[in-house]
Amino acid sequence: MGEKAIEYDASRIEVLEGRHAIRKRPGMYVGSTGERGLRQTVFDVADRAVNEILTGSATRLGITFLSDGGVRVDDDGPGVPVEAAGHTGGPGLETLLTRPFTGPDTSGRHGLTSGLVGVGPCVTNALSSRLTAEVRRDGTRWVQEYVHGAALAPPVAVRPASGSGTTLTFRPDAGIFETTEFVFGVFVERFRELAFLYRDLDVSLTDERPTGEPRSVRFRFPDGVREFVAFLDTEAGTAIHPDVIAFERDTPEATVDVALRWSGSRVERVRGFANGVPTLEGSTHLLGFRDGLAAAVGAYARERRLLTAADPDPCADRIGQGLTAVVSVKLDRPEFLGATRGTLGSPAARPCVAETVRDQLGAWFTEQPEQAVALVSRFL
């Protein structure tokens, strides 16, 4: 260590809170300072608006990538409460944008859970060079400006407003992120996915950056995961059964939403989600899905004497050939394995999904005997 000992005491400890902690270690809050972290800043703002739609407080969400490199996220909800106006009913505007949310998740199974650490829009504000917040509430339009996550002044009532809602416009800090160029296609894919999973969601995305006409898409899928499977199945070849099998069941453990269809392809396409978060193989709900498939196919095959008592159960690999499926679960308190939330570990999800798939697929086999025999015989 050298002749002079290095002294270390309490005076050398630096305590960072709020925006200072976020700006010091951005990767802890958005995953990275690259493109992945950049897109997370949009999700952290948009998730608040999505949850207002899912709880019935709002009806639409608009996301616009501006020509100057900024992003505008707009909703028609009741408008975030403004402390300066004495509004109540939740965190005020400045609280929402400057303080990490560390309380319990009150959205339950009906809310979206896609943030990495669940602290809300204050992360985006802290990692932006500038953010403008606009609230339309009780007939008044309130505006507040932020620089590097700090408010320049209290919210100001600027003029009367028609309707209600919240608009947050921010520009990522080029001093923090390695790139500030958003990839429009990534957001198209993700919000289309969310619109399939949450049938009440109405979202529009616009890109004003290209020369010429801006690009714009709108997603709303009233048939939910049934339409998701049809979308994924467009290149799967001829379907063995024409209709997508879809069912939803509310249980004390979870809401289970499943759609599936088999085609002549040998490729398996199974997508899993937990509270809107894409999940990997090995997640408990996907294991339960495969348990339920095997149970339903095996029971039907023995009932129709396609298998004898001595025959082994159908092979899982055979059942999966040509299968396109979406397995979505919504839990009150999902338990994810690891910080990146890639694998669902909630133990109750496996038997819950298995029972639902076994019962509902078994009922479809009974209702569609000709299609069922042709399908199950293929597995044997």
C-alpha positions in Angstrom: 0.0 0.0 0.0 3.0 2.3 0.1 4.6 4.2 3.0 1.6 6.4 3.7 -1.6 4.6 4.6 -4.7 5.6 2.8 -7.1 7.1 5.2 -10.8 6.3 4.8 -13.5 7.6 7.1 -17.1 8.9 7.0 -15.9 12.2 5.5 -15.1 10.3 2.3 -18.6 8.9 1.9 -20.7 10.7 -0.7 -24.5 10.2 -0.3 -26.4 10.6 -3.6 -30.2 10.8 -3.7 -32.9 11.4 -6.3 -31.7 12.6 -9.7 -28.1 12.8 -8.6 -28.0 9.1 -8.0 -29.8 8.3 -11.2 -27.4 10.5 -13.3 -24.4 9.0 -11.5 -25.3 5.4 -12.2 -27.9 5.5 -15.1 -27.3 1.8 -16.0 -28.8 0.8 -12.7 -32.1 2.4 -13.7 -32.4 1.9 -17.4 -30.1 -1.0 -18.1 -27.4 0.7 -20.1 -26.4 4.0 -21.6 -26.7 2.5 -25.1 -29.8 2.1 -27.3 -31.4 -0.3 -24.8 -31.3 2.2 -22.0 -32.4 5.0 -24.4 -35.6 3.2 -25.3 -36.3 2.5 -21.6 -36.7 6.2 -21.0 -39.7 6.1 -23.3 -41.2 3.1 -21.6 -40.8 4.6 -18.2 -42.9 7.6 -19.2 -45.4 5.6 -21.4 -46.2 3.0 -18.7 -47.9 5.6 -16.5 -50.3 6.4 -19.4 -50.8 2.8 -20.3 -51.9 2.0 -16.8 -54.4 4.9 -16.8 -56.0 3.3 -19.9 -56.0 -0.1 -18.3 -57.8 1.2 -15.2 -60.3 3.2 -17.3 -59.0 6.6 -16.5 -57.8 7.3 -20.1 -58.7 6.0 -23.5 -55.7 6.7 -25.7 -51.9 7.1 -25.8 -49.8 9.0 -28.4 -46.1 8.8 -28.8 -44.3 11.1 -31.2 -40.6 11.1 -32.1 -39.9 14.8 -32.9 -37.7 16.1 -35.6 -35.4 17.8 -33.0 -34.6 14.4 -31.4 -37.1 14.7 -28.5 -40.1 12.5 -27.7 -43.6 13.6 -26.8 -45.8 11.2 -24.8 -49.5 12.3 -24.6 -52.6 10.9 -23.0 -56.2 11.9 -22.4 -56.4 10.9 -18.8 -57.6 13.1 -15.9 -54.2 14.9 -15.8 -51.6 14.5 -13.1 -52.4 16.4 -9.9 -50.6 19.7 -9.7 -49.3 20.7 -6.3 -49.6 24.4 -7.0 -53.3 24.0 -7.8 -54.0 22.1 -4.6 -55.0 19.0 -6.5 -55.1 15.7 -4.7 -55.7 12.0 -5.7 -52.1 10.8 -6.2 -48.5 11.9 -6.5 -48.3 15.5 -7.7 -46.5 16.5 -10.9 -43.2 17.5 -9.3 -43.3 14.5 -7.0 -43.8 12.2 -9.9 -41.0 13.7 -11.9 -38.4 14.1 -9.2 -38.8 11.4 -6.6 -38.3 7.7 -7.2 -41.5 5.7 -6.4 -40.6 3.0 -3.9 -44.0 2.2 -2.4 -46.1 -0.9 -3.0 -47.4 -1.7 -6.5 -51.1 -0.9 -6.3 -52.0 -1.7 -9.9 -52.1 -5.5 -9.2 -52.8 -7.9 -12.1 -54.5 -5.3 -14.2 -51.5 -3.0 -14.5 -48.4 -3.1 -16.7 -45.1 -4.0 -15.2 -42.4 -3.3 -17.6 -40.0 -0.8 -15.9 -36.7 -2.3 -14.9 -36.8 -1.0 -11.3 -40.3 0.4 -11.1 -39.4 4.0 -9.9 -41.4 5.8 -12.6 -41.0 8.9 -14.9 -38.4 10.6 -12.6 -35.7 8.4 -14.2 -36.5 9.7 -17.6 -36.6 13.3 -16.3 -33.2 12.9 -14.5 -31.6 11.5 -17.7 -33.0 14.2 -20.0 -31.3 17.5 -20.9 -34.7 19.1 -20.9 -38.3 18.0 -20.1 -41.5 20.0 -20.4 -44.5 18.8 -18.5 -48.0 19.9 -19.6 -51.1 19.1 -17.6 -54.7 19.8 -18.7 -57.0 19.5 -15.7 -60.1 21.3 -14.4 -60.2 23.6 -17.4 -56.6 24.9 -17.0 -53.4 24.2 -18.8 -50.4 23.9 -16.4 -46.7 23.9 -17.7 -43.5 23.2 -15.9 -39.9 23.1 -17.2 -37.1 20.8 -16.1 -33.3 20.8 -16.9 -31.3 17.7 -16.0 -34.1 16.6 -13.7 -34.4 19.8 -11.7 -37.4 22.1 -11.9 -36.7 25.6 -13.1 -39.8 27.0 -11.4 -43.1 25.8 -10.0 -45.9 24.8 -12.4 -47.5 27.8 -14.1 -51.2 28.1 -15.2 -50.8 29.5 -18.8 -54.3 29.4 -20.3 -57.6 27.6 -20.3 -57.6 24.1 -21.5 -60.3 22.0 -23.3 -60.4 18.4 -22.2 -57.9 16.8 -19.9 -54.6 14.8 -20.0 -50.9 14.9 -19.5 -48.1 15.5 -22.1 -44.5 14.9 -21.3 -41.9 16.1 -23.9 -38.3 15.2 -23.2 -34.9 15.2 -24.9 -32.4 12.5 -23.7 -29.1 13.9 -22.4 -26.4 13.4 -25.0 -23.8 13.7 -22.2 -25.2 10.4 -20.6 -26.3 8.3 -23.5 -23.9 6.9 -26.2 -26.6 7.5 -28.8 -29.8 9.6 -28.7 -31.2 8.2 -32.0 -34.4 6.2 -31.3 -35.1 3.2 -33.5 -38.8 3.6 -34.5 -39.3 -0.1 -35.4 -38.5 -1.2 -31.9 -41.3 0.8 -30.5 -43.7 -0.3 -33.2 -43.0 -3.9 -32.3 -43.4 -3.4 -28.6 -46.5 -1.3 -28.6 -48.2 -3.6 -31.1 -47.4 -6.4 -28.7 -48.9 -4.6 -25.8 -52.0 -3.8 -27.8 -52.5 -7.5 -28.5 -52.0 -8.3 -24.8 -54.3 -5.5 -23.5 -57.3 -5.3 -25.7 -58.4 -1.9 -24.2 -55.2 -0.2 -25.3 -55.4 2.3 -28.1 -51.9 3.6 -29.0 -50.6 5.7 -31.9 -46.9 6.2 -32.8 -45.6 8.9 -35.1 -42.1 9.5 -36.4 -41.6 13.1 -37.6 -37.8 12.6 -38.2 -37.8 11.2 -41.8 -37.6 13.6 -44.7 -40.9 13.7 -46.5 -44.1 12.4 -44.9 -44.0 11.4 -41.2 -44.6 7.7 -40.5 -47.6 6.9 -38.3 -49.2 3.7 -37.0 -52.1 3.0 -34.7 -52.8 -0.2 -32.8 -56.0 -1.5 -31.2 -56.9 -5.2 -31.1 -60.3 -5.9 -29.6 -59.8 -9.7 -30.0 -56.5 -9.6 -28.0 -54.3 -12.7 -28.1 -56.5 -14.4 -30.7 -55.4 -11.7 -33.2 -51.8 -12.0 -31.9 -51.6 -15.7 -32.9 -53.1 -14.9 -36.3 -50.5 -12.2 -36.8 -47.6 -14.5 -35.8 -49.1 -17.3 -38.0 -49.0 -15.4 -41.3 -45.9 -17.3 -42.5 -46.6 -20.6 -40.8 -48.2 -22.3 -43.8 -51.6 -24.0 -44.0 -53.4 -24.2 -40.7 -54.5 -27.7 -39.6 -57.6 -26.2 -38.0 -58.9 -22.9 -39.4 -59.9 -21.1 -36.2 -57.5 -19.9 -33.5 -58.3 -21.6 -30.2 -58.5 -18.9 -27.5 -59.6 -18.8 -23.9 -59.3 -16.6 -20.8 -59.9 -17.5 -17.2 -59.8 -15.5 -14.0 -58.5 -17.5 -11.0 -57.5 -16.5 -7.5 -53.8 -17.0 -8.6 -53.8 -15.3 -11.9 -55.7 -14.2 -15.1 -54.7 -16.7 -17.8 -55.1 -15.6 -21.4 -54.1 -18.2 -24.1 -54.4 -18.5 -27.8 -53.0 -21.3 -30.0 -53.2 -22.9 -33.4 -51.3 -25.7 -35.2 -50.2 -25.4 -38.8 -48.4 -27.7 -41.2 -45.0 -26.1 -40.4 -42.5 -27.9 -38.2 -41.5 -24.7 -36.4 -42.8 -23.9 -32.9 -43.6 -20.3 -32.0 -44.6 -19.9 -28.4 -44.5 -16.5 -26.8 -44.9 -15.9 -23.1 -45.8 -12.8 -21.1 -46.3 -12.0 -17.5 -48.0 -8.7 -16.7 -47.0 -7.5 -20.1 -43.3 -8.5 -19.8 -41.9 -10.9 -22.4 -40.6 -14.0 -20.7 -38.2 -16.8 -21.5 -38.5 -20.6 -21.6 -38.3 -22.0 -18.1 -40.9 -19.5 -16.8 -43.4 -21.2 -14.6 -46.4 -20.2 -16.7 -44.8 -21.6 -19.9 -44.0 -24.9 -18.1 -47.6 -25.0 -17.0 -48.7 -24.4 -20.6 -46.8 -27.4 -21.7 -48.1 -29.5 -18.8 -51.6 -28.6 -19.8 -51.1 -29.4 -23.5 -49.7 -32.8 -22.7 -52.5 -33.6 -20.2 -55.3 -32.5 -22.7 -53.8 -34.4 -25.6 -53.1 -37.5 -23.6 -56.5 -37.7 -22.0 -58.3 -37.2 -25.3 -56.2 -39.8 -27.1 -56.9 -42.4 -24.4 -60.6 -41.5 -24.3 -60.9 -42.1 -28.1 -58.7 -45.2 -27.8 -56.1 -43.7 -30.0 -53.7 -44.8 -27.2 -53.9 -47.8 -25.0 -53.3 -47.9 -21.3 -49.8 -49.3 -22.0 -48.8 -46.6 -24.5 -46.6 -43.8 -23.4 -48.0 -40.2 -23.3 -47.5 -38.2 -26.5 -44.0 -36.6 -26.9 -43.9 -32.9 -26.0 -41.7 -32.2 -29.0 -44.3 -33.7 -31.3 -47.1 -31.7 -29.8 -45.1 -28.5 -30.3 -44.4 -29.0 -34.0 -46.2 -26.4 -36.0 -47.7 -24.8 -32.9 -48.1 -21.0 -32.6 -49.2 -19.9 -29.2 -49.4 -16.8 -26.9 -49.5 -17.5 -23.2 -50.2 -14.4 -21.1 -50.6 -14.3 -17.4 -51.4 -11.4 -15.1 -50.7 -11.8 -11.4 -51.2 -9.6 -8.4 -47.5 -9.8 -7.4 -45.4 -11.4 -10.1 -42.1 -12.9 -9.0 -39.4 -12.5 -11.6 -36.0 -14.2 -11.4 -33.1 -11.8 -11.8 -33.0 -8.0 -12.3 -33.9 -8.1 -16.0 -37.3 -9.7 -15.4 -36.8 -12.2 -18.2 -38.1 -15.3 -16.3 -41.2 -15.6 -14.2 -40.7 -17.6 -11.1 -44.1 -17.4 -9.4 -44.8 -21.0 -8.3 -48.6 -20.8 -8.4 -48.5 -19.9 -12.1 -47.6 -23.4 -13.2 -50.5 -25.4 -11.9 -52.9 -22.5 -12.6 -52.0 -22.4 -16.3 -51.8 -26.2 -16.6 -55.3 -26.6 -15.3 -56.7 -23.9 -17.5 -55.1 -25.2 -20.7 -56.1 -28.8 -19.9 -59.7 -28.0 -19.2 -60.2 -25.4 -22.0 -58.4 -27.4 -24.7 -60.1 -30.6 -23.6 -63.5 -28.8 -24.0 -62.5 -27.7 -27.6 -61.6 -31.3 -28.4 -65.0 -32.3 -27.3 -66.8 -29.6 -29.3 -64.7 -30.2 -32.5 -64.4 -34.0 -32.7 -63.3 -34.2 -36.4 -60.6 -31.5 -36.0 -59.5 -33.0 -32.7 -59.0 -36.5 -34.0 -57.0 -35.3 -37.0 -54.9 -33.1 -34.7 -54.3 -35.6 -32.0 -53.5 -38.4 -34.5 -50.8 -36.2 -35.9 -49.1 -36.1 -32.5 -49.2 -39.9 -32.2 
